Each structure stands twice: as structure tokens, then as C-alpha cells.
Amino acid sequence: MAYKITLIPGDGVGPQIVEASRRVIDASGVPIDWEVVEAGEALIPQYGTPLPQYVLDSIRKNRVALKGPLTTPVGKGFRSVNVTLRQELDLYANVRPAKNLPGVETRYSGVDLIIVRENTEDLYAGIEHRVGKNAAESIKIITREASTRIARFAFDLAKRQGRKRVTAVHKANIMKLSDGLFLECARQVAEEYPEITFDDMIVDAMCMKLVQTPELYDVLLLPNLYGDIISDLCAGLVGGLGVAPGANIGDDAAVFEPVHGSAPRHAGKNRVNPLATLLSGVLMLRHLNEMAAADRIMAAVIRVLEEKKSLTYDLGGSAGTSDMADAIIGAMNRG
Ligand code: NAD
């Protein structure tokens, strides 16, 4: 029986990278009945929002979605579409692996870490207001419930994947109450997993360590804002936003999407790298326990990366988005 999966093409470069990724996933042989739902800027005139209710309904029904990036209009009174989607569906864990890929040259080797970012609160709760004309306040929300839940998620993931260490990243030396609570919850959960080493690091020190010796780190557990920033840093360690996949996971639904945004200046040019979205699709296949199909796609991706013939501009080539997808499908068919 075919899986029913919500497919959101998204804004900007979204439709072309999502289409390229869909073709590769279909070629892997997994039977998927894609339910294509439109979201994004173009819908605002008709629905008054880039995220109409039917998008959330589709994901709630199918429980799994592959999503292109969505643009958040700046300064027009819209909350971030992506944050709203994560909060509405309670997709509390944002998982972003950063691993060196064969054939992608970077300054570093041996990087293989996973970022687990709390996805529902912190400064991302979006509670802010002006205080008079010349000041503004943003409220940072950290709760025991959300912190314990994400810590448990990180340790469970580490255990499932045979990883050895979880490092909580925080700024509890300054934000003693909010980050202090996050760290306290991580420490408590760590006691339930004696087989996994637990340590913690202040976020600024973590940035320095990550650009010096990223290969030493395994699973990083972070509150929302630090997770957002550190995950772009980690994407840079392994080849950039073009190869950085992500997953948003909750108890009732999971949405897989690239780390990058809609890159509007490249929209419609068949130019950007489809791998960040395709690798998010590979995470989706693993989530569905379709390991053979995921491995088949990864083997073909690695072949194309090592051959260096059909790469997009960010990887030093001149191939288009669809050419790269064709090359991956070709490599899969060659076996
Ligand atoms: P961006 O990630 O869209 O692009 C920044 C730059 O990174 C691009 O100009 C391009 O040079 C490079 N890049 C991005 N994706 C690439 C790819 N696949 N291949 C090669 N190069 C790539 O960041 P931005 O310009 O700050 O954001 C644009 C819009 O996207 C904003 O509206 C923002 O809110 C939104 N956004 C959405 C998501 C999401 O949907 N999850 C995430 C981040 C940003």
C-alpha cells in the first residue's frame, strides 16, 4: 500500500527543489501517493495568510510531510509561517544532522553531529512588545515540560543511533533562570541514560569549539534560538545550506524540510542545490522505516558527488537543480 504524504512546494526556490527531490524519491521505488498542498506568499490575497487551514489539516491527516521553504513577509504583521506551523502541530523537536559528505570538500573532516533543537518556545515564542517609543521587549519562555521533553528526545535519539555523547548548549551563566532551567532539566534526564556521556557548554564557547574541532561533538541539545544559529554554523562546516537537511518531529506528525529558506534571488532559475531537500526526504524515509530506499538514494547521491560532473554552483559545478536530480536517478538505475 502506498504512503500518503503531504507535499508542500513552498516559495522561491521551493517548487523546483521539491519537484527534483520528489522525482528521486519516487525513483527509489517507495510507493508514495503525494498530496500536494500549496502554501506561501501567493496565497495571501485569497486566504489572508500564507498558511491556510487546509495545509495543517493535510499534515494532521497524513502525519508526514515533505516541505519546501516558506517566505515570511517582513514587516507585514505576519508571524513566521514556519514557526506557526511547528507550534500548531506541536513539532517540538527540530533535528538537523551535519555530516561530511564524500566528494564535498570543506575545511573539516570527520564531522558527524546531530543538532536537536527545542522547537516551540524560547524567544521564538514571538511574545514581544514596544515599551514606549524607544524600547522593545522580547520574552524568553523556557518551561520544565518542554525542556524535559526535548532532552528526552535527544537522549532517545542518541541511544537509538548508537551515539555516545549529548552536549547541552546554553548561556546559564547569564540567563540563570531560563537557561538554568533548561540545563537543570537536561541534567535530570541525563541520569536516566547512564550509558550516554552528558556534558554541557556555554553557547559562545561552543561556537569556538565547533570551528576548531567539530569532529569531537556528537549530539548537541539546544534551546530554540541557539539551535537556529548553531545549525547554520554546522551547515557551513559540511558544505553549506545546499546540503543541510532537517526534520521537525512531534508525537503526532513530522515535517521534513531543508535548513535553508526560499532564497528568492534564485527563484525559478533551476539553479540551487536540491540536496538539502532530498536529504530531508531521506530522513523522512528513515522515519518511515524505509531503510533500503534511503540507503539506495544515499549511495546514488554519494556517487554523483564523487563523480563531480553534475553538481550545482554551490558545490563548484554548473549543473541545474533538475540535472542534478537526473544524475542521481541515473546513478540509482545503474545500481
Ligand atoms: P536563504 O536560506 O533562503 O538563502 C540564503 C542564501 O543561501 C541564498 O541566497 C543562497 O546563496 C544560499 N542557498 C540557500 N539555499 C540554497 C541551496 N539549496 N543551494 C545553494 N545555495 C543555497 O535565507 P534568507 O535569504 O535569509 O531567507 C529567505 C526567506 O526564507 C525569508 O523569508 C525567510 O523567512 C525564509 N526562511 C524560511 C525557512 C523555512 O521555510 N524553514 C528557513 C529559513 C528562512
Boltz pocket constraint, residues with backbone or C-beta under 6 A from the ligand:
constraints:
  - pocket:
      binder: B
      contacts: [[A, 68], [A, 69], [A, 70], [A, 71], [A, 72], [A, 73], [A, 82], [A, 241], [A, 242], [A, 257], [A, 258], [A, 259], [A, 260], [A, 261], [A, 262], [A, 263], [A, 264], [A, 265], [A, 271], [A, 272], [A, 273], [A, 274], [A, 275], [A, 276], [A, 314]]
      max_distance: 6.0
